[in-house]
């Protein structure tokens, strides 16, 4: 964030679904984030995601 065009006091993040969950995780780890706006935060691991799919969903 060391860019002349960036106001480091006004950094935010947003994301939807898994991006919303990652927005929350980033805010917990990155103190420079001042505001977050997660939208329907939901997080799945790859294993959980694949377990919920059928072979047709996966193109098999």
N, C-alpha and C positions, 0 to 999 in steps of 0.2 A: 504494500500500500504506500510505498514511498514514491509517489508520483506527484508532480507539481499540481496536477488538475484535481487531485483527490483531497477532500476535506476529511481528515482522519477522525474528526469528532462526529461525523454523520454517516457512518458505515452501517448498512443494513443487509439483511438476507431474507429471501423468501423461497418457497418451493412447495410443490403439491405432491401428495401421496408419499412415496418414499423420499422424494425431495423435501417434503415437509419434515419428515423424521430426521433427515440429515441436516436440515436447517437448525433444529433443536440441538442436535449433537455438536454442530459447529459452534453454536452460541455457547455451549458449555465449555468448549475447548479454546475458543478465540475471544479473549477479553476486549478486543478492539471492535467487535460487533456491538452496536449500541441499541439497535432495534431488530426484531425478527418478526416475520409474518408467515408462519407455517400454515398451509391450507390442507386440511384433512390429513394430518400426519399419520402415516401408517408405514410400518417397517416389516419386511419379510426377509428372511435369509434365502439364498438361492435354493437350498434344500426344501424349505417350506413352500417356496413358489413353485418348484417343479412337482412337488407332491400334490399340489392342488390342480394340476393340469392333466388332461387326458392325452393320450398319444395323438389324437386328432388335433388338439390345440397346439401340440409341439411339431406338427407336420410329419409325423411318423406313421 
